[in-house]
């Protein structure tokens, strides 16, 4: 069962909650690139990249049956898929590319599913609060994450490469961020808790 068949079944059952669709997955892809392992291989005999001008050693010929697809996503991340042909007589470059692409696309689904789940979790944390309260909650979460990272940096070995003046400034920054966090916590404590 392919992705489009599953999508039709989901629609037929009226499942309308937020989800990732095949169209969403395709929209993630900025570009696609194909090559065989032979095209990127280096011969130990020739000590150079195969450029199609020299005879392929027998030990490398099967590399031409391994097709790779690299999908570059809109955010710059890459996923790969591959297709290997067991019988050289059955090798078809077009089919190899289709299978390699299909395998690469399957790797996008969990990435986009995770992204959507994070968005849903953030929304559920602020559901029921007034808009300005939801913004304060999001601000507090972001500040807490930044402060945690700053504290981790200040207690790491990386500090040895930084000047004393810079360390003092970063320590003061952490103190002010802690005070800022306390003010947000005090404000949040006065928010009326949403009812379920």
TIFI-131465 format. One line per 4 residues: number of its first residue (from 1); their letters; for each residue x negated, y, z of N, C-alpha, C. Coordinates in nm, 4 decimals, padded with zeros to 6 digits. Layout:
NUM	A	X,Y,Z,X,Y,Z,X,Y,Z ~ ...
END
This chain:
1	XXXX	-00.0850,-00.1182,00.0000,00.0000,00.0000,00.0000,-00.0893,00.1243,00.0000 ~ -00.0707,00.2111,-00.0980,-00.1543,00.3302,-00.1059,-00.0935,00.4463,-00.0262 ~ -00.1705,00.5560,-00.0171,-00.1289,00.6715,00.0638,00.0029,00.7318,00.0165 ~ 00.0237,00.7393,-00.1144,00.1469,00.7995,-00.1668,00.2689,00.7135,-00.1346
5	XXXX	00.2530,00.5810,-00.1381,00.3636,00.4908,-00.1041,00.4019,00.5076,00.0422 ~ 00.3012,00.5154,00.1277,00.3264,00.5356,00.2713,00.3950,00.6702,00.2938 ~ 00.3501,00.7731,00.2209,00.4098,00.9066,00.2348,00.5577,00.9028,00.1975 ~ 00.5923,00.8332,00.0894,00.7336,00.8235,00.0498,00.8157,00.7530,00.1578
9	XXXX	00.7583,00.6503,00.2184,00.8292,00.5779,00.3245,00.8505,00.6665,00.4470 ~ 00.7503,00.7459,00.4829,00.7614,00.8384,00.5962,00.8732,00.9389,00.5701 ~ 00.8768,00.9932,00.4484,00.9805,01.0908,00.4140,01.1187,01.0269,00.4147 ~ 01.1266,00.9044,00.3648,01.2559,00.8347,00.3611,01.3098,00.8100,00.5009
13	XXXX	01.2225,00.7919,00.5979,01.2644,00.7674,00.7361,01.2891,00.8978,00.8120 ~ 01.2653,01.0121,00.7460,01.2927,01.1413,00.8081,01.1981,01.1774,00.9212 ~ 01.0761,01.1298,00.9158,00.9775,01.1607,01.0206,00.9154,01.2965,00.9891 ~ 00.9600,01.3984,01.0628,00.9269,01.5367,01.0264,00.8325,01.6065,01.1232
17	XXXX	00.7842,01.5380,01.2251,00.6909,01.6021,01.3194,00.5614,01.6379,01.2456 ~ 00.4825,01.7302,01.3020,00.3575,01.7665,01.2352,00.2726,01.6422,01.2077 ~ 00.2160,01.6362,01.0882,00.1336,01.5231,01.0476,00.0471,01.5635,00.9296 ~ -00.0437,01.4759,00.8946,-00.1298,01.4976,00.7789,-00.0694,01.4216,00.6614
21	XXXX	-00.0641,01.4860,00.5462,-00.0090,01.4230,00.4261,-00.1215,01.4011,00.3244 ~ -00.0967,01.3166,00.2235,-00.1971,01.3011,00.1170,-00.2323,01.4344,00.0505 ~ -00.1338,01.5226,00.0362,-00.1622,01.6544,-00.0223,-00.2549,01.7362,00.0671 ~ -00.2383,01.7240,00.2000,-00.3275,01.7936,00.2928,-00.4711,01.7442,00.2758
25	XXXX	-00.4851,01.6128,00.2602,-00.6177,01.5538,00.2442,-00.6830,01.6053,00.1162 ~ -00.6072,01.6033,00.0068,-00.6620,01.6518,-00.1207,-00.6995,01.7995,-00.1116 ~ -00.6211,01.8765,-00.0361,-00.6493,02.0201,-00.0220,-00.7782,02.0458,00.0556 ~ -00.8237,01.9483,00.1319,-00.9485,01.9621,00.2087,-01.0715,01.9568,00.1193
29	XXXX	-01.0577,01.8967,00.0015,-01.1735,01.8673,-00.0831,-01.2083,01.9879,-00.1702 ~ -01.3311,02.0369,-00.1537,-01.3779,02.1505,-00.2334,-01.4443,02.1025,-00.3625 ~ -01.5214,01.9930,-00.3539,-01.5870,01.9396,-00.4736,-01.6210,01.7932,-00.4522 ~ -01.6439,01.7228,-00.5631,-01.6799,01.5817,-00.5548,-01.7969,01.5542,-00.6482
33	XXXX	-01.8835,01.4618,-00.6047,-02.0074,01.4340,-00.6774,-02.0309,01.2833,-00.6787 ~ -02.0774,01.2325,-00.7929,-02.0964,01.0889,-00.8093,-02.2373,01.0596,-00.8582 ~ -02.2898,00.9464,-00.8137,-02.4182,00.8980,-00.8640,-02.4316,00.7512,-00.8280 ~ -02.5219,00.6834,-00.8952,-02.5502,00.5448,-00.8574,-02.6760,00.5438,-00.7735
37	XXXX	-02.6971,00.4354,-00.7029,-02.8179,00.4228,-00.6207,-02.9417,00.4257,-00.7085 ~ -02.9301,00.3811,-00.8318,-03.0443,00.3831,-00.9229,-03.0832,00.5267,-00.9570 ~ -02.9839,00.6122,-00.9751,-03.0120,00.7511,-01.0087,-03.0901,00.8248,-00.9019 ~ -03.0736,00.7835,-00.7766,-03.1460,00.8490,-00.6684,-03.2599,00.7651,-00.6150
41	XXXX	-03.2824,00.6484,-00.6763,-03.3834,00.5562,-00.6248,-03.5239,00.5950,-00.6676 ~ -03.6184,00.5507,-00.5882,-03.7593,00.5708,-00.6196,-03.8213,00.4328,-00.6372 ~ -03.8954,00.4162,-00.7443,-03.9619,00.2885,-00.7698,-04.0927,00.2828,-00.6940 ~ -04.1145,00.1737,-00.6240,-04.2428,00.1576,-00.5552,-04.3547,00.1445,-00.6568
45	XXXX	-04.3220,00.0840,-00.7723,-04.4237,00.0661,-00.8767,-04.4621,00.2007,-00.9374 ~ -04.3590,00.2781,-00.9748,-04.3862,00.4037,-01.0439,-04.4092,00.5188,-00.9471 ~ -04.3648,00.5007,-00.8217,-04.3753,00.6059,-00.7200,-04.3149,00.7374,-00.7686 ~ -04.2042,00.7268,-00.8398,-04.1342,00.8472,-00.8847,-03.9859,00.8164,-00.8926
49	XXXX	-03.9057,00.9207,-00.8927,-03.7615,00.9042,-00.9021,-03.7257,00.8569,-01.0426 ~ -03.6324,00.7625,-01.0493,-03.5912,00.7125,-01.1808,-03.5248,00.8240,-01.2587 ~ -03.5744,00.8515,-01.3775,-03.5201,00.9593,-01.4597,-03.4632,00.9098,-01.5922 ~ -03.4498,00.7776,-01.6071,-03.3935,00.7214,-01.7285,-03.4941,00.7061,-01.8407
53	XXXX	-03.6187,00.7473,-01.8193,-03.7186,00.7429,-01.9257,-03.8076,00.6187,-01.9177 ~ -03.8145,00.5579,-01.8008,-03.8988,00.4391,-01.7908,-03.8132,00.3156,-01.7692 ~ -03.8672,00.2015,-01.8010,-03.7939,00.0758,-01.7882,-03.7722,00.0448,-01.6409 ~ -03.6488,00.0093,-01.6082,-03.6135,-00.0184,-01.4691,-03.6691,-00.1550,-01.4292
57	XXXX	-03.7505,-00.1591,-01.3221,-03.8006,-00.2888,-01.2759,-03.6827,-00.3794,-01.2373 ~ -03.6978,-00.5070,-01.2570,-03.5910,-00.6031,-01.2277,-03.5427,-00.5896,-01.0835 ~ -03.6351,-00.5613,-00.9911,-03.5989,-00.5495,-00.8496,-03.5055,-00.4319,-00.8225 ~ -03.4967,-00.3374,-00.9174,-03.4139,-00.2183,-00.8966,-03.2863,-00.2188,-00.9797
61	XXXX	-03.2692,-00.3122,-01.0707,-03.1564,-00.3072,-01.1636,-03.0201,-00.3107,-01.0944 ~ -03.0088,-00.3847,-00.9852,-02.8788,-00.3915,-00.9170,-02.8392,-00.2585,-00.8532 ~ -02.9346,-00.1670,-00.8361,-02.9012,-00.0357,-00.7804,-02.8082,00.0432,-00.8722 ~ -02.8120,00.0115,-01.0002,-02.7234,00.0781,-01.0955,-02.5782,00.0356,-01.0810
65	XXXX	-02.5527,-00.0699,-01.0008,-02.4165,-00.1189,-00.9791,-02.3539,-00.0623,-00.8517 ~ -02.4308,00.0158,-00.7781,-02.3836,00.0748,-00.6519,-02.3529,00.2223,-00.6763 ~ -02.2246,00.2566,-00.6725,-02.1789,00.3928,-00.7007,-02.1452,00.4649,-00.5706 ~ -02.1883,00.5890,-00.5610,-02.1591,00.6721,-00.4444,-02.0719,00.7897,-00.4852
69	XXXX	-01.9847,00.8289,-00.3944,-01.9055,00.9509,-00.4100,-01.9315,01.0366,-00.2865 ~ -01.9667,01.1612,-00.3081,-01.9820,01.2571,-00.1982,-01.8740,01.3625,-00.2154 ~ -01.7875,01.3740,-00.1152,-01.6842,01.4774,-00.1157,-01.7296,01.5899,-00.0242 ~ -01.7359,01.7101,-00.0778,-01.7680,01.8283,00.0028,-01.6351,01.8902,00.0422
73	XXXX	-01.6113,01.9009,00.1725,-01.4851,01.9556,00.2210,-01.4915,02.1077,00.2259 ~ -01.3767,02.1711,00.2380,-01.3707,02.3171,00.2344,-01.4493,02.3829,00.3468 ~ -01.4665,02.3111,00.4589,-01.5437,02.3684,00.5694,-01.6932,02.3385,00.5573 ~ -01.7340,02.2726,00.4465,-01.8747,02.2431,00.4236,-01.9184,02.1052,00.4687
77	XXXX	-01.8336,02.0352,00.5439,-01.8662,01.9005,00.5896,-01.8612,01.8059,00.4700 ~ -01.9371,01.6966,00.4750,-01.9366,01.5998,00.3659,-01.8969,01.4620,00.4160 ~ -01.8282,01.3879,00.3299,-01.7986,01.2470,00.3549,-01.8417,01.1692,00.2316 ~ -01.8751,01.0432,00.2524,-01.9214,00.9604,00.1412,-01.8403,00.8326,00.1318
81	XXXX	-01.8355,00.7794,00.0113,-01.7752,00.6496,-00.0136,-01.8618,00.5771,-00.1141 ~ -01.8524,00.4467,-00.1172,-01.9332,00.3721,-00.2112,-01.8533,00.2576,-00.2715 ~ -01.9031,00.2093,-00.3833,-01.8419,00.0963,-00.4527,-01.9546,00.0111,-00.5083 ~ -01.9556,-00.1160,-00.4725,-02.0584,-00.2079,-00.5211,-01.9946,-00.3118,-00.6117
85	XXXX	-02.0589,-00.3369,-00.7240,-02.0098,-00.4352,-00.8198,-02.0981,-00.5597,-00.8103 ~ -02.0368,-00.6747,-00.7857,-02.1136,-00.7989,-00.7688,-02.1648,-00.8528,-00.9017 ~ -02.0811,-00.8489,-01.0052,-02.1203,-00.9023,-01.1364,-02.1535,-00.7875,-01.2307 ~ -02.2773,-00.7815,-01.2795,-02.3136,-00.6734,-01.3716,-02.2215,-00.6654,-01.4925
89	XXXX	-02.1683,-00.7788,-01.5364,-02.0808,-00.7807,-01.6534,-01.9496,-00.7062,-01.6277 ~ -01.9096,-00.6961,-01.5011,-01.7838,-00.6283,-01.4659,-01.8021,-00.4800,-01.4355 ~ -01.9261,-00.4322,-01.4356,-01.9485,-00.2935,-01.3960,-01.8817,-00.1983,-01.4938 ~ -01.8068,-00.1037,-01.4375,-01.7434,00.0020,-01.5148,-01.7600,00.1293,-01.4331
93	XXXX	-01.8310,00.2265,-01.4892,-01.8632,00.3492,-01.4141,-01.7382,00.4216,-01.3658 ~ -01.6360,00.4296,-01.4497,-01.5132,00.5018,-01.4129,-01.4428,00.4340,-01.2949 ~ -01.4307,00.3022,-01.3011,-01.3677,00.2287,-01.1897,-01.4525,00.2409,-01.0642 ~ -01.5835,00.2311,-01.0787,-01.6728,00.2463,-00.9637,-01.6547,00.3803,-00.8951
97	XXXX	-01.6413,00.4872,-00.9753,-01.6205,00.6207,-00.9173,-01.4861,00.6297,-00.8470 ~ -01.3818,00.5713,-00.9069,-01.2488,00.5750,-00.8436,-01.2497,00.5048,-00.7078 ~ -01.3108,00.3875,-00.7022,-01.3155,00.3127,-00.5760,-01.4001,00.3863,-00.4724 ~ -01.5148,00.4401,-00.5155,-01.6013,00.5141,-00.4230,-01.5282,00.6365,-00.3680
101	XXXX	-01.4523,00.7071,-00.4547,-01.3768,00.8250,-00.4101,-01.2694,00.7840,-00.3101 ~ -01.1978,00.6766,-00.3419,-01.0926,00.6283,-00.2527,-01.1505,00.5963,-00.1144 ~ -01.2674,00.5335,-00.1115,-01.3313,00.5010,00.0169,-01.3771,00.6268,00.0907 ~ -01.4202,00.7283,00.0165,-01.4592,00.8547,00.0807,-01.3370,00.9261,00.1379
105	XXXX	-01.2275,00.9273,00.0614,-01.1038,00.9937,00.1060,-01.0538,00.9321,00.2361 ~ -01.0665,00.8014,00.2510,-01.0203,00.7346,00.3737,-01.0919,00.7866,00.4971 ~ -01.2124,00.8402,00.4807,-01.2883,00.8946,00.5949,-01.2385,01.0327,00.6366 ~ -01.1625,01.0987,00.5482,-01.1103,01.2324,00.5819,-00.9913,01.2207,00.6767
109	XXXX	-00.9121,01.1148,00.6617,-00.7902,01.0997,00.7431,-00.8164,01.1114,00.8932 ~ -00.9113,01.0366,00.9510,-00.9308,01.0504,01.0963,-00.9829,01.1882,01.1362 ~ -01.0615,01.2518,01.0484,-01.1119,01.3860,01.0799,-00.9969,01.4865,01.0877 ~ -00.9078,01.4815,00.9894,-00.7949,01.5738,00.9876,-00.6927,01.5389,01.0958
113	XXXX	-00.6776,01.4094,01.1238,-00.5888,01.3674,01.2325,-00.6368,01.4214,01.3658 ~ -00.7673,01.4154,01.3886,-00.8247,01.4681,01.5131,-00.8037,01.6196,01.5205 ~ -00.8268,01.6881,01.4088,-00.8089,01.8338,01.4074,-00.6640,01.8707,01.4422 ~ -00.5678,01.8000,01.3810,-00.4264,01.8269,01.4087,-00.3933,01.7959,01.5548
117	XXXX	-00.4451,01.6856,01.6066,-00.4173,01.6488,01.7462,-00.4687,01.7552,01.8418 ~ -00.5856,01.8113,01.8137,-00.6398,01.9193,01.8973,-00.5481,02.0411,01.8922 ~ -00.4999,02.0747,01.7734,-00.4092,02.1893,01.7600,-00.2803,02.1654,01.8373 ~ -00.2275,02.0435,01.8283,-00.1037,02.0113,01.9001,-00.1250,02.0167,02.0510
121	XXXX	-00.2403,01.9689,02.0970,-00.2700,01.9711,02.2399,-00.2796,02.1148,02.2905 ~ -00.3451,02.2014,02.2133,-00.3566,02.3413,02.2543,-00.2193,02.4075,02.2595 ~ -00.1348,02.3758,02.1628,-00.0001,02.4331,02.1598,00.0812,02.3856,02.2788 ~ 00.0693,02.2553,02.3125,00.1489,02.2016,02.4232,00.1077,02.2614,02.5569
125	XXXX	-00.0200,02.3004,02.5697,-00.0671,02.3613,02.6943,-00.0033,02.4966,02.7194 ~ 00.0389,02.5642,02.6131,00.0937,02.6995,02.6279,00.2426,02.7068,02.5957 ~ 00.3043,02.5928,02.5632,00.4467,02.5916,02.5309,00.5283,02.6335,02.6530 ~ 00.6223,02.7208,02.6333,00.7094,02.7642,02.7419,00.6634,02.8922,02.8096
129	XXXX	00.5398,02.9320,02.7833,00.4917,03.0582,02.8403,00.5283,03.1723,02.7461 ~ 00.5370,03.2920,02.8019,00.5591,03.4109,02.7201,00.4367,03.4283,02.6290 ~ 00.4545,03.4934,02.5130,00.3419,03.5070,02.4189,00.2160,03.5675,02.4808 ~ 00.2324,03.6727,02.5638,00.1133,03.7337,02.6241,00.0487,03.6386,02.7249
133	XXXX	00.1288,03.5550,02.7919,00.0735,03.4578,02.8862,-00.0016,03.3474,02.8112 ~ 00.0540,03.3049,02.6996,-00.0128,03.2020,02.6183,-00.1485,03.2524,02.5710 ~ -00.1555,03.3820,02.5365,-00.2841,03.4386,02.4933,-00.3844,03.4403,02.6088 ~ -00.3385,03.4714,02.7290,-00.4274,03.4718,02.8463,-00.4779,03.3300,02.8744
137	XXXX	-00.3898,03.2313,02.8638,-00.4311,03.0922,02.8849,-00.5358,03.0498,02.7821 ~ -00.5154,03.0888,02.6559,-00.6128,03.0548,02.5512,-00.7445,03.1272,02.5753 ~ -00.7357,03.2530,02.6193,-00.8558,03.3319,02.6490,-00.9340,03.2690,02.7632 ~ -00.8623,03.2243,02.8672,-00.9268,03.1612,02.9824,-00.9992,03.0329,02.9410
141	XXXX	-00.9334,02.9537,02.8559,-00.9938,02.8283,02.8097,-01.1214,02.8558,02.7312 ~ -01.1161,02.9533,02.6402,-01.2328,02.9875,02.5593,-01.3466,03.0405,02.6469 ~ -01.3139,03.1274,02.7420,-01.4154,03.1830,02.8314,-01.4795,03.0733,02.9160 ~ -01.3979,02.9813,02.9665,-01.4498,02.8715,03.0474,-01.5475,02.7854,02.9673
145	XXXX	-01.5138,02.7579,02.8404,-01.6030,02.6787,02.7550,-01.7356,02.7506,02.7330 ~ -01.7295,02.8807,02.7082,-01.8520,02.9586,02.6868,-01.9370,02.9646,02.8130 ~ -01.8726,02.9836,02.9271,-01.9456,02.9910,03.0529,-02.0114,02.8575,03.0862 ~ -01.9411,02.7484,03.0597,-01.9977,02.6151,03.0827,-02.1224,02.5950,02.9979
149	XXXX	-02.1175,02.6373,02.8716,-02.2338,02.6244,02.7831,-02.3492,02.7123,02.8303 ~ -02.3176,02.8322,02.8778,-02.4220,02.9226,02.9259,-02.4886,02.8652,03.0503 ~ -02.4104,02.8121,03.1429,-02.4682,02.7494,03.2628,-02.5567,02.6312,03.2240 ~ -02.5124,02.5511,03.1268,-02.5920,02.4360,03.0816,-02.7243,02.4839,03.0229
153	XXXX	-02.7193,02.5921,02.9463,-02.8422,02.6462,02.8880,-02.9360,02.6984,02.9961 ~ -02.8795,02.7692,03.0940,-02.9621,02.8268,03.2006,-03.0280,02.7208,03.2887 ~ -02.9755,02.5993,03.2855,-03.0367,02.4937,03.3658,-03.1141,02.3930,03.2790 ~ -03.1387,02.4291,03.1528,-03.2087,02.3380,03.0614,-03.3573,02.3736,03.0491
157	XXXX	-03.4306,02.2865,02.9848,-03.5732,02.3093,02.9601,-03.5972,02.4184,02.8564 ~ -03.4976,02.4527,02.7791,-03.5106,02.5557,02.6748,-03.5424,02.6919,02.7354 ~ -03.5118,02.7071,02.8632,-03.5335,02.8348,02.9312,-03.6813,02.8721,02.9352 ~ -03.7689,02.7736,02.9279,-03.9137,02.7985,02.9356,-03.9637,02.8826,02.8184
161	XXXX	-03.8906,02.8824,02.7101,-03.9346,02.9557,02.5901,-03.8788,03.0977,02.5849 ~ -03.8072,03.1390,02.6892,-03.7421,03.2702,02.6888,-03.8074,03.3611,02.7929 ~ -03.8140,03.4880,02.7618,-03.8769,03.5848,02.8522,-03.7964,03.6000,02.9815 ~ -03.8632,03.6436,03.0852,-03.7997,03.6649,03.2150,-03.6877,03.7688,03.2036
165	XXXX	-03.7117,03.8744,03.1252,-03.6111,03.9791,03.1069,-03.4837,03.9206,03.0467 ~ -03.5005,03.8341,02.9474,-03.3857,03.7730,02.8816,-03.3128,03.6785,02.9773 ~ -03.3874,03.6050,03.0575,-03.3262,03.5143,03.1553,-03.2436,03.5935,03.2557 ~ -03.2979,03.7059,03.3023,-03.2253,03.7907,03.3975,-03.0964,03.8438,03.3349
169	XXXX	-03.1033,03.8846,03.2075,-02.9848,03.9359,03.1383,-02.8796,03.8254,03.1229 ~ -02.9238,03.7048,03.0894,-02.8300,03.5937,03.0720,-02.7688,03.5528,03.2065 ~ -02.8468,03.5600,03.3124,-02.7950,03.5280,03.4452,-02.6884,03.6292,03.4862 ~ -02.7156,03.7579,03.4585,-02.6166,03.8628,03.4878,-02.4910,03.8404,03.4039
173	XXXX	-02.5103,03.8032,03.2781,-02.3964,03.7750,03.1907,-02.3103,03.6632,03.2491 ~ -02.3742,03.5584,03.2986,-02.3000,03.4461,03.3574,-02.2211,03.4924,03.4797 ~ -02.2805,03.5802,03.5607,-02.2109,03.6311,03.6796,-02.0864,03.7115,03.6393 ~ -02.1024,03.7990,03.5401,-01.9894,03.8801,03.4942,-01.8807,03.7926,03.4311
177	XXXX	-01.9235,03.6927,03.3560,-01.8257,03.6015,03.2958,-01.7498,03.5252,03.4048 ~ -01.8195,03.4891,03.5133,-01.7540,03.4223,03.6261,-01.6499,03.5120,03.6918 ~ -01.6837,03.6409,03.7069,-01.5885,03.7370,03.7633,-01.4672,03.7534,03.6708 ~ -01.4953,03.7626,03.5419,-01.3897,03.7741,03.4414,-01.2967,03.6529,03.4502
181	XXXX	-01.3550,03.5349,03.4641,-01.2771,03.4119,03.4762,-01.1889,03.4161,03.6011 ~ -01.2424,03.4683,03.7099,-01.1648,03.4796,03.8344,-01.0445,03.5713,03.8177 ~ -01.0638,03.6813,03.7446,-00.9533,03.7747,03.7199,-00.8440,03.7056,03.6373 ~ -00.8867,03.6297,03.5342,-00.7879,03.5587,03.4531,-00.7142,03.4548,03.5373
185	XXXX	-00.7874,03.3834,03.6237,-00.7238,03.2838,03.7104,-00.6207,03.3484,03.8022 ~ -00.6542,03.4672,03.8539,-00.5611,03.5384,03.9420,-00.4348,03.5768,03.8655 ~ -00.4519,03.6255,03.7430,-00.3354,03.6610,03.6610,-00.2502,03.5381,03.6314 ~ -00.3180,03.4286,03.5946,-00.2465,03.3061,03.5592,-00.1690,03.2513,03.6786
189	XXXX	-00.2223,03.2701,03.7991,-00.1542,03.2190,03.9184,-00.0180,03.2850,03.9391 ~ 00.0036,03.4024,03.8788,00.1306,03.4718,03.8914,00.2293,03.4373,03.7793 ~ 00.1837,03.3604,03.6805,00.2741,03.3213,03.5725,00.3787,03.2242,03.6257 ~ 00.5002,03.2412,03.5791,00.6048,03.1471,03.6124,00.5828,03.0208,03.5304
193	XXXX	00.5740,02.9072,03.5980,00.5522,02.7811,03.5284,00.6723,02.7486,03.4388 ~ 00.6436,02.7082,03.3134,00.7567,02.6760,03.2243,00.8293,02.5523,03.2715 ~ 00.9575,02.5494,03.2455,01.0346,02.4292,03.2813,01.0280,02.3330,03.1662 ~ 01.0271,02.2043,03.1980,01.0192,02.0979,03.0967,01.1496,02.0924,03.0204
END
